[in-house]
Amino acid sequence: MRTPLKIVLVGMPGSGKSTFGKALAMQLNFAFIDLDEAIEKGESKTIREIFEVEGEGRFRELETLYLTKVISGVEGFVLSTGGGTPCFNDNMELINEQAVSVYLEVSHEELLKRLAKDQASKRPMFAGMDRGEIILKLKNLYAQREYFYRRAKIKLSGDDISTELLISELMSFFRN
């Protein structure tokens, strides 16, 4: 019997992991899990509160704890991770050992557009920043995180990635 598929989406903030993940999960009839939402529910605190009160280090510990719980405890899912998830505590190794990782690569211009539309202030990392500061932050984050993202098993690039494209890439991945 085959193990149900576990798909983990990684990429920059604003790359569409949550939006795309929900659509993909619906199309595949899988559970959709947003890692940040799982942390907030489990800790009864917002991500912003965890960052502000306990610090980023504690948040990264919680992120790894919840990632491990989800990956080892749930069957047949699409998981949307936080932008930094694969970059800490050997999380990318865990993801690649137990799931099919998918990197959604979107241009900086499109990320900025999406973050502005999504109100970057909702995201602790971009709170209080103007457009120029957000661009600089995105470029710095990308430089730090690209190495981890590029280790994903499937890489999709472009500003208009579709669920159909990912399903096609998944089928190709399993044929090879």
C-alpha positions in Angstrom: 0.0 0.0 0.0 1.3 3.5 -0.9 1.8 6.1 1.7 -0.5 9.1 1.2 1.2 12.0 -0.4 2.6 14.8 1.8 3.2 18.1 -0.1 5.0 21.0 1.7 5.1 24.4 0.0 8.1 26.7 0.7 8.9 30.2 -0.5 9.1 33.8 0.4 6.4 35.7 2.2 3.8 36.6 -0.3 4.7 33.8 -2.8 1.2 32.3 -2.5 1.9 29.3 -0.3 -1.4 29.6 1.7 -3.6 30.7 -1.2 -2.1 28.2 -3.6 -2.0 25.5 -1.0 -5.7 25.8 -0.3 -6.6 25.5 -4.0 -4.2 22.6 -4.5 -5.5 20.7 -1.4 -9.1 21.2 -2.6 -8.2 19.9 -6.1 -6.5 16.8 -4.7 -9.1 16.3 -2.0 -6.4 16.5 0.7 -6.3 18.3 4.0 -4.8 21.8 3.9 -2.7 22.9 6.9 -1.2 26.4 7.4 1.7 26.0 9.8 1.4 29.5 11.2 -2.3 28.9 11.9 -1.5 25.6 13.6 1.0 27.4 15.8 -1.4 30.1 16.7 -4.2 27.6 17.5 -1.8 25.4 19.5 -0.3 28.2 21.5 -3.4 30.4 21.8 -1.3 33.4 20.6 -0.8 35.2 17.4 2.5 34.9 15.6 2.9 38.6 16.2 2.5 38.0 20.0 4.9 35.2 20.0 7.5 37.3 18.2 7.0 40.3 20.4 6.8 38.5 23.8 8.9 35.5 23.4 11.2 36.5 20.5 12.1 35.0 17.2 14.1 32.2 18.7 11.1 30.8 20.6 9.0 31.2 17.5 11.5 29.1 15.5 11.4 26.4 18.2 7.6 26.3 18.0 7.7 26.2 14.3 10.0 23.1 14.2 7.9 21.4 16.9 4.6 21.9 15.0 6.2 21.1 11.6 7.4 17.8 13.1 4.0 17.0 14.6 2.2 17.7 11.3 4.7 15.8 9.1 4.8 12.7 11.3 1.2 12.7 12.4 -0.9 13.6 9.4 -1.4 11.6 6.2 -2.3 13.1 2.8 -2.0 16.8 3.1 -0.8 20.1 1.6 1.2 22.2 4.1 1.9 25.9 3.8 5.0 26.8 5.8 6.2 30.2 6.9 8.8 31.8 4.7 11.6 31.0 7.2 10.5 27.5 8.1 12.9 25.6 5.9 15.9 27.8 7.0 16.1 26.8 10.7 16.7 23.7 12.8 17.3 21.4 9.9 13.6 21.8 8.9 14.4 21.4 5.2 16.0 18.1 5.8 12.9 16.9 7.7 10.6 18.2 5.0 12.6 16.4 2.2 12.9 13.2 4.2 9.1 12.8 4.7 7.4 14.9 2.1 7.5 16.3 -1.4 8.8 19.9 -1.1 7.7 22.5 -3.6 9.4 25.9 -3.9 7.2 28.6 -5.2 9.6 31.2 -6.7 7.9 34.6 -7.4 9.6 37.8 -8.6 10.5 40.5 -6.0 8.1 42.9 -7.8 5.2 40.5 -7.6 6.0 39.8 -3.9 5.9 43.5 -3.2 2.6 43.9 -5.0 1.1 41.0 -3.1 2.4 42.1 0.3 1.1 45.7 -0.3 -2.3 44.2 -1.3 -2.2 41.8 1.7 -1.3 44.7 4.0 2.2 43.9 5.0 1.4 45.3 8.4 -0.4 42.0 9.1 2.9 40.3 8.9 5.2 40.9 11.9 8.3 41.0 9.8 7.1 43.9 7.7 5.1 45.9 10.3 5.7 49.6 10.1 7.8 49.4 7.0 7.4 51.6 3.9 7.7 50.4 0.3 11.5 50.9 0.1 12.1 49.1 3.4 10.0 46.2 2.3 11.9 45.8 -0.9 15.2 45.9 0.9 13.9 43.4 3.5 12.7 41.0 0.7 16.0 41.1 -1.0 17.9 40.4 2.2 15.6 37.6 3.1 15.9 36.1 -0.3 19.7 36.2 -0.1 19.6 34.4 3.2 16.9 31.8 2.3 17.6 31.0 -1.4 20.0 28.2 -0.5 17.3 26.4 1.5 14.5 27.0 -1.0 16.5 25.6 -3.9 16.8 22.3 -2.0 13.1 21.6 -2.7 12.3 18.6 -4.8 10.1 20.6 -7.1 10.8 24.2 -8.1 8.1 26.4 -9.8 9.0 29.9 -11.0 6.8 32.7 -12.2 4.2 35.1 -11.1 1.3 33.0 -12.4 1.9 29.5 -11.0 -1.3 27.3 -11.2 -2.5 24.2 -9.5 -2.6 22.5 -12.8 1.1 23.2 -13.4 2.0 21.8 -9.9 -0.1 18.7 -10.5 1.7 18.2 -13.8 5.1 18.7 -12.1 4.1 16.2 -9.3 3.1 13.6 -11.9 6.4 14.1 -13.7 8.3 13.9 -10.4 6.8 10.5 -9.5 7.3 9.1 -13.0 11.0 9.9 -12.7 
